[in-house]
Amino acid sequence: MAEKLAENLYTIPVPLPGNPLKNLNVYLLAGERNLLIDTGFHLDACRDALLAGLRELRVDMDRTDIFLTHLHSDHTGLAPDIAGPNTRIFIGEKDLSHMPGSHSDFSWADSDRRFAAEGFPWPLLRELVERNPAQGLSPVPYDDYIPVSDGQVFSYGGHRFQAIWTPGHTPGHMILWEEETGICILGDHVLFDITPNVTRWHGVTDSLGDYLHALEQVRTLPVTLPLPAHRAVHAAFQDRCDALIAHHGRRCREVLRILRDGGSMTAWNIASGMTWRIRARNWAEFPTPQKWFAVGEAMAHLDHLIALGLVARQPSKPFVTYHLSQEGIHGIDSLPGV
Ligand SMILES: [Zn+2]
């Protein structure tokens, strides 16, 4: 069932079957021309729920544009399918190269090689080809995405939203901010009962540093209606930004302690020593997709600690390893930003 949130602003709940995020909050700005924000996986259950909501709101897709907050398939999966002949599909310019289509320079084979170099076992990477939702539920190839740049304005249904580039969760993640009303459509930049995943992205030096910087930037906005892409809102916006910043500070300190005790280690081994909020007794029992996300998060934290000068990387063969730098040995309790 679609729900009205403000004048000409609605939300449509789209289930994400088998995914711990449970559902996606799709948003719609309704007017002469509509703007639909995010879509759901390329999956029948998502398509049925989204189309039912669009019917209920009497949305004509030929008079509707689509804004994708970021490249992840739970947001982008259905966009090319539901687009009408006149639909424009917008996505942050830095996410475009990851989207299936002729502009794509992303390859899972390259990604797998990079994970293998960090100690991720090859048999598990092969298993993921079947099981990782990002690899199966993506949108069909599409060549006409329109790249969005920081500050671009979107005027629909009497609203005037500004896109703000908030890299970290993905390189090109965008939120939509309306100064006049204090409404902020957050994508996955700020979620309230889940911590947004921050991983290493090829070509990005410090994803976590970018993420923390973008949080510092948006935490001062006078947001009155925060609209996350998943689940509900449980805290004041600024408090939640602060809690996320503090969370990553604790995680960085945990990585430093693991390296202090373990010496020189791979990202795979570091991830296995970190604490994760998941129902599994130990690392061996972690489902393989969760291991993949965990190693990605460990790498993002390592990159950030390298950028801060606290950790050093040794590109030794066959695996890349990490160890504390001189500053890191003394830096565990003096980590900035926490
Ligand atoms: Zn996401």
Boltz pocket constraint, residues with backbone or C-beta under 6 A from the ligand:
constraints:
  - pocket:
      binder: B
      contacts: [[A, 70], [A, 72], [A, 169], [A, 188]]
      max_distance: 6.0
